[in-house]
Amino acid sequence: LTPMQLAVGDGLGLLLSVVGGFVAGRLAKIDEVHHGAAAGFGSLVASLLIGWGSPAQGALSWRDVLLPLAVVPAAALGGYIAGRLNTHTTRQPTP
């Protein structure tokens, strides 16, 4: 793959991590950031297991190390956004 294709794939992967964290936080309605981070951690573990089972491709590059570490914070960001939306939608109007 070309560097541009790798960058687009990495960006989409992180965006989907944010969406997954958002969905987890929105469904939980409490501790949204923690639920989003847990969803990201589950994704990280799954990707590490898949990578562990695949044949080695040689030396690791910086993106092979940095991208998996960015999944959990990206999902936590999605949980944070869900928490902000949950707070705004459950707010009661003052009389």
C-alpha positions as CSV (number, residue, x, y, z in Angstrom):
1,L,0.0,0.0,0.0
2,T,1.1,3.5,-0.6
3,P,1.7,5.9,2.3
4,M,-1.5,7.8,1.4
5,Q,-3.6,4.7,1.5
6,L,-2.0,3.7,4.9
7,A,-2.8,7.2,6.3
8,V,-6.4,7.1,5.1
9,G,-6.8,3.6,6.6
10,D,-5.3,4.7,9.9
11,G,-7.5,7.8,10.0
12,L,-10.6,5.8,9.3
13,G,-9.6,3.3,11.9
14,L,-9.2,6.0,14.6
15,L,-12.5,7.6,13.5
16,L,-14.3,4.3,13.9
17,S,-12.7,4.0,17.4
18,V,-14.2,7.4,18.3
19,V,-17.6,6.2,16.9
20,G,-17.3,2.9,18.9
21,G,-16.5,4.8,22.1
22,F,-19.4,7.2,21.4
23,V,-21.8,4.3,21.0
24,A,-20.6,2.6,24.2
25,G,-20.8,5.8,26.2
26,R,-24.2,6.7,24.8
27,L,-25.6,3.3,25.6
28,A,-24.1,3.2,29.1
29,K,-25.4,6.7,30.1
30,I,-23.1,6.6,33.1
31,D,-19.3,6.8,33.2
32,E,-19.3,7.4,29.4
33,V,-15.6,8.0,29.2
34,H,-14.8,4.8,31.0
35,H,-17.1,2.8,28.8
36,G,-15.6,4.4,25.7
37,A,-12.1,3.6,26.9
38,A,-13.2,0.0,27.6
39,A,-14.5,-0.4,24.1
40,G,-11.2,0.9,22.8
41,F,-9.3,-1.5,25.0
42,G,-11.4,-4.4,23.7
43,S,-10.6,-3.3,20.2
44,L,-6.9,-3.0,21.1
45,V,-6.8,-6.5,22.5
46,A,-8.6,-7.9,19.5
47,S,-6.2,-6.3,17.1
48,L,-3.2,-7.5,19.0
49,L,-4.5,-11.1,19.0
50,I,-5.1,-10.8,15.2
51,G,-1.6,-9.4,14.7
52,W,-0.1,-12.0,16.9
53,G,-1.7,-14.8,14.8
54,S,-0.6,-13.3,11.5
55,P,2.9,-14.0,10.0
56,A,5.6,-11.5,10.7
57,Q,6.3,-8.9,8.1
58,G,9.7,-7.8,9.3
59,A,10.7,-4.9,11.5
60,L,8.0,-2.7,13.2
61,S,7.6,0.8,12.0
62,W,6.6,3.8,14.2
63,R,3.0,3.6,13.0
64,D,2.8,-0.1,14.0
65,V,3.5,1.0,17.6
66,L,1.8,4.4,17.7
67,L,-1.5,3.6,16.1
68,P,-2.6,0.8,18.5
69,L,-1.7,3.1,21.4
70,A,-4.0,5.8,20.0
71,V,-7.0,3.6,19.8
72,V,-7.9,3.7,23.5
73,P,-7.7,7.5,23.8
74,A,-9.7,7.9,20.6
75,A,-12.4,5.7,22.0
76,A,-12.3,7.6,25.3
77,L,-12.8,10.8,23.3
78,G,-15.9,9.3,21.8
79,G,-17.2,8.4,25.3
80,Y,-16.5,12.0,26.4
81,I,-18.5,13.3,23.5
82,A,-21.3,10.9,24.4
83,G,-21.2,12.1,28.0
84,R,-21.5,15.7,26.9
85,L,-24.5,14.8,24.7
86,N,-26.1,12.7,27.5
87,T,-25.7,15.6,29.9
88,H,-27.4,18.0,27.5
89,T,-30.3,15.7,26.6
90,T,-31.1,14.7,30.2
91,R,-31.0,18.3,31.6
92,Q,-34.3,19.4,33.1
93,P,-35.6,22.8,32.3
94,T,-35.7,25.2,35.3
95,P,-39.2,26.6,36.1
